[in-house]
Every structure is written in structure tokens, then in C-alpha cells.
């Protein structure tokens, strides 16, 4: 459905304004769809992102700086997210022996099991993007990468 119909706005100040609004609206639409998958697992999208980062590092530890650099939502508080996941026993926090100000983090078996049970969430992307061809998906990926340059 066209953005104009979704937000009930007929005119925009410019095509650039429409694009910005369309990107924000679409991001929120996708986030809403993703959020529904996490309700039953008692984690948020940001927590899922941190667990996936840690699974990628496993069996090595990871520090908060690396987690922050790799998070999709850079506005999230990585320290708070790690604390919550630690409370849920989905990861372990350990003071770094070389630097007491630094914290090493590693995903637990419970965290790995939870991620495995949520691997079907990646099918959401295929379902959400089913109206686009492979060529259109590649073009959109290229355009978004170019936008961020």
C-alpha cells in the first residue's frame, strides 16, 4: 500500500521528505512485525540482537565495546541489556582480568538454546519481503548501502 494511503497524507513538501517518512514508517512496520515474535520468549528485539552477536563470537568472549559497535540499534543501552540477559542467565558477565573496568561477556548454553528456538524468526524476513523479487531485494540493499555512504 502506498505511504499516502497508510498515513492519510496526500502531499509532501518534497520527494526527499516522502522518502524519509517512508523509511521511518517502514522501519516501524517491520519492527512491529518482529516484536510479535518475541512476546512469548520474554526477550526484546535488542536483547535478541545482543544474543546473536554473542553467538557469532562463541566460544570466545566479547566485551561491551564490541557489542555496542555491532548492535543494529545504536541508541540502545548495551550495558543495561547485558545486565538483563545476565539476570535471565542467558549470558555470563566476568570482569576482564587485565582491566577491571572492562567486562567480558559470553553466551550461556541456555542463551544458545533460546536462540536456536528462535531461528525461525529469520523466516520472518522472507515472509515480510515476499512481494519483492531477488533482483529488487538486491537493488534495495544496494540503495540503502549507498544512502549510508
MARPA-491000 format. One record per residue (C-alpha): residue in three letters; x, y negated, z negated. Coordinates in steps of 0.02 Angstrom, whole numbers, plus 50000, padded with zeros to 5 digits. Each point is the difference from the previous one (the first is absolute). Layout:
BEGIN
ALAXYZ;...
//
This chain:
BEGIN
UNK500005000050000;UNK500614982650039;UNK500664989049860;UNK498704986850043;UNK498615012449962;UNK500835006949844;UNK500244983349914;UNK498564990850085;UNK501084986350072;UNK499784994650180;UNK501464988050021;UNK501784998949940;UNK501174985049999;UNK501235009550110;UNK500405017450063;UNK501415000349873;UNK498774996949858;UNK498895013950066;UNK501485011950008;UNK500534995949821;UNK498235002549936;UNK499855016050101;UNK501625006949926;UNK499454995849822;UNK498255007050027;UNK500675016050079;UNK501305002449862;UNK498644998749868;UNK498895011950100;UNK501395013150007;UNK500444997549816;UNK498185002749952;UNK499955016350098;UNK501635005949918;UNK499414995249826;UNK498555012050011;UNK501205014650018;UNK500914995949837;UNK498504997849885;UNK499955018549952;UNK501885001449974;UNK500144986349868;UNK501364990450093;UNK500014984050101;UNK500644997350176;UNK501544991349928;UNK500345014649883;UNK499825012050146;UNK501264989550097;UNK501275000949857;UNK499775018849984;UNK500305002150186;UNK501604989649987;UNK500595011149857;UNK499555015950095;UNK501084993650144;UNK501464997949881;UNK499725016649909;UNK501015008649927;UNK501024984149978;UNK499494986249882;UNK499504982850057;UNK500134983149914;UNK498694986349990;UNK500924989150125;UNK499885013450135;UNK498175003049959;UNK499614981450015;UNK500914998850167;UNK499035014750073;UNK498264996049934;UNK498694995650130;UNK499174987449884;UNK501444988649950;UNK498874990349881;UNK499775015149888;UNK500915000949833;UNK501095015450023;UNK500505000649816;UNK498205000549943;UNK499555013250130;UNK501475010849946;UNK499474998249818;UNK498235005950040;UNK500635014750102;UNK501195004449858;UNK498534999949877;UNK499095011950117;UNK501565011150003;UNK500134998450189;UNK501794993549988;UNK501404998449874;UNK500914984049953;UNK501785000849935;UNK501214986349955;UNK501445000250121;UNK501565005949907;UNK501104987350091;UNK498864984949976;UNK498734999649857;UNK499034986250089;UNK499675011650146;UNK498735014149999;UNK500105016250099;UNK498345007350054;UNK499615017550065;UNK498375008250048;UNK499445014649892;UNK499305016750057;UNK498294993549949;UNK500274984950113;UNK500555011150145;UNK498465011049976;UNK498864984850000;UNK500784993650161;UNK499815016950081;UNK498165000149954;UNK499844982750080;UNK500935003950161;UNK498315000450088;UNK499924981149974;UNK501184998350148;UNK498615007450107;UNK499034984249956;UNK501134990350117;UNK499575011550144;UNK498154998849959;UNK500054981049979;UNK500954997550162;UNK499065012850105;UNK499284986650114;UNK501764995250059;UNK501005009850128;UNK501815004949966;UNK500564986550120;UNK498944986949910;UNK500695005549831;UNK501794998550064;UNK499614982850074;UNK499204994149838;UNK501505006349900;UNK501184990850117;UNK498994984049989;UNK499925000449810;UNK501885003149991;UNK500274985350119;UNK498864989049894;UNK501105003049847;UNK501634995950092;
//
